[in-house]
Amino acid sequence: MTSLMPLIRNECLKIIKKKRFYIILLILVVLVPMFTYAQMRIADRNKDKFNSDWRLEIQQQITDNQNSLGSDRIPEEWKSYRKIFVQQLQYYLDHDVNPNEPSGVTFTREFLDNSVSLFIPLLIMAVASDLVSGERTTGTIKMLLTRPVKRWKVLFSKMAALLMFVSLIVLAAFVISYLISGLAFGYKGFNVPVFTGFQLNGDTVDMSSVHAVPQWKYLLMQGGLIWFVSVVVALLAFMVSVLVRSTAASIVVMMAALIAGTILTNMASAWTTAKYLFMVNLGLTGYLAGSPAPIEGMTLSFSMGVLAVWGILSVIISFAVFTKRDILN
């Protein structure tokens, strides 16, 4: 282990010198205020429209979704989602809890819910996609492999450094979104109750397992799931970086996979085999909120299992290829 620590430290310094981590922080600092401003305008508009009565706002949402169910222009999948959404809104209304109470904590929860499938994976990909292919492009990998260090140690140090920065990116997304949105909505809201445990059976929602948790606890659960998704995406991008010689090609492959996943998530309900693709299983936080799965039969444990298999296979392939391939030519 002592021989690995200098290698890991060296890889961390390489990532820092590339300044991509700082660019990711800058992206968050620029985009979060834009999202915060948009959310603030929506909150102000709803406050004026419903005279600051959140119950009227929720009741209007229920009515609008119920009215849309009779339209022939809405696909059946969307109707199913709206039926579930109506039942969940009614549950909040019956228990006198405002699910959209504006606060920095609520904004952070919703922002990260919407970011887990594409935005955060893209940030992770920016760091992971060139850890190996980038050094092959510049030729520095040859100098590294001529040292008396086993190849698996070289690759392990890169992977360990990557996982450290993945954790930092996820933490930074939480902290930056909370600090910036708190300026507009306030920093309160950690103890606001959030309901979780909705069990979906077709178009109906089983409320028997629903229970309230304080929002801080919900954020911890959400953060753990987002970290897990980020690690799997990082390991996959890392594998592509090992397999592909060009950094540009590595980035294109991962971007195509992530964007295809976003499209498939909205269209894959009839293609049941798609549930084994990693891209379709990235929205783990949706299970906490009780959102319908992209394909019927998918559950939190199923999606985590699928992602775990993809992550483990990517590690095996990465080490098998890196330790045996002729990297020097």
ABEGO torsion letter per residue (X at the ends): XAAAAAAAAAAAAAAAAAGAAAAAAAAAAAAAAAAAAAAAAAAAAAAAAAGGBAAAAAAAAAAAAAAAAABAABBAAAAAAAAAAAAAAAAAAAAGBBAABBBAAAAAAAAAAAAAAAAAAAAAAAAAAAAAAAAAAAGAAAAAAABBBBAAAAAAAAAAAAAAAAAAAAAAAAAAAAAAAAAAAEABGAABBBBBGBBBBEABBBAAABBBBBAAAAAAAAAAAAAAAAAAAAAAAAAAAAABABAAAAAAAAAAAAAAAAAAAAAAAABAAAAABAAAAABAAAAAAGBBBABBGBBAAAAAAAAAAAAAAAAAAAAAAAAABBAAX
